[in-house]
Amino acid sequence: MKISARNQIKGKAIKLDIGGGNIISATVSLESVKELGIKEGKKAVAIIKATSVMIGVKE
C-alpha cells in the first residue's frame, strides 16, 4: 500500500492490537467497514492524520 502519511502502525483489526498490551481503536462507519472488508483478526494499518501530537503531565 502506498500512502503519503508517514505515521503508520501495523496491527490486527477491529481494535488494532499493536503488541505490548497496547490497543488502538477508531470510529468508522458501517459503510466503511463493508467497503474496506474490515473483519476481526484481519491485518490492518492505523494511519494517524494529525498536524501535531502533544503529551502533557499533571503536576
Secondary structure, DSSP 8 states (H G I E B T S, - for coil): ---S---EEEEETTTEEEETTEEE-----HHHHHHHT--TT-EEEEE---S--------
